[in-house]
Amino acid sequence: SPLFSGKPIMVLNTNQENYLSLRSFDSDGDSLVYNLIAPKTSESTTVNYASGYDAQHFITSNSLPVINHDNGTIIINPSQQETVSMAVKISEFRNGELIGTA
């Protein structure tokens, strides 16, 4: 299962690229793949985004947030101050087979 070596930075600078590293690894050496998803409010319900926002477009920005699917680094270039909700799904693969998600 993926482990996190620290908490991500949660304060971003406006009008510049911010690199958010999830700093995760797998102690078994399994491959991890990262994807932006909608945060959950319960086991079966996700947050309701305001019009124009969704899991991929969760912040007002100068360019779309980008996630590196291989290492989980997220590049965000916010254009204004705001509070946002985002979540990342980590899929774990062993020998090319999906063995779990977190």
C-alpha positions in Angstrom: 0.0 0.0 0.0 1.2 3.6 -0.7 2.8 5.4 2.2 3.2 9.2 2.5 6.5 10.6 3.8 5.0 14.0 4.7 2.0 16.3 4.4 1.6 18.3 1.1 1.9 22.1 1.0 -1.5 23.5 1.3 -0.8 27.2 0.8 -0.1 28.2 -2.8 1.2 31.4 -4.4 -1.0 33.1 -6.9 0.1 33.8 -10.5 3.0 31.4 -10.5 3.5 27.6 -10.9 3.3 25.7 -7.6 4.5 22.1 -7.4 2.6 20.0 -5.0 4.4 16.7 -4.3 2.5 13.9 -2.6 5.7 12.4 -1.5 4.4 8.8 -1.5 6.1 5.5 -2.1 5.3 1.8 -2.0 7.5 -0.3 0.4 6.9 -3.4 -1.8 8.2 -1.6 -4.9 4.8 -1.7 -6.6 4.0 0.8 -9.3 1.8 3.7 -8.3 -0.4 5.7 -10.7 -2.0 9.0 -9.6 -5.3 10.6 -10.8 -7.3 13.6 -9.6 -10.8 12.6 -8.4 -13.6 14.4 -6.7 -13.3 14.4 -2.9 -15.8 12.3 -1.0 -18.2 13.6 1.6 -19.2 10.0 2.5 -18.4 6.5 1.4 -20.7 6.8 -1.7 -21.0 10.6 -2.2 -18.6 13.1 -3.7 -18.6 16.9 -3.2 -20.8 19.1 -5.3 -18.7 21.6 -7.2 -19.9 25.1 -8.1 -20.7 25.6 -11.8 -17.6 25.5 -13.9 -15.6 23.4 -11.4 -14.9 19.7 -11.2 -12.2 17.2 -10.1 -9.9 18.3 -12.9 -10.8 22.0 -12.7 -10.9 22.5 -8.9 -9.3 26.0 -8.8 -9.4 29.3 -10.6 -6.1 29.2 -12.5 -4.1 30.6 -15.3 -3.7 27.1 -16.7 -5.3 23.7 -16.0 -3.9 21.9 -13.0 -1.7 19.0 -14.2 -0.9 15.8 -12.4 2.1 13.6 -13.2 0.5 10.2 -13.2 3.8 8.5 -12.5 5.1 10.4 -9.5 2.0 12.3 -8.3 3.4 15.8 -8.6 0.6 18.4 -9.2 1.4 21.7 -11.0 -1.1 24.4 -10.1 -1.0 28.1 -11.2 -3.8 29.8 -9.2 -5.0 33.2 -10.4 -6.7 34.2 -7.2 -6.9 33.4 -3.5 -9.6 30.8 -2.7 -10.2 27.7 -0.7 -10.6 24.5 -2.7 -11.2 20.8 -2.3 -9.2 18.2 -4.2 -8.4 14.5 -3.9 -6.0 12.1 -5.6 -6.6 8.4 -6.2 -3.5 6.2 -6.1 -3.8 3.0 -8.0 -1.3 0.3 -7.1 0.0 -2.2 -9.7 2.1 -5.3 -9.3 3.5 -6.9 -12.5 1.0 -4.9 -14.5 -2.1 -6.0 -12.5 -4.1 -3.6 -10.4 -3.9 -4.8 -6.8 -5.5 -1.8 -5.0 -6.5 1.8 -4.8 -6.2 4.4 -2.1 
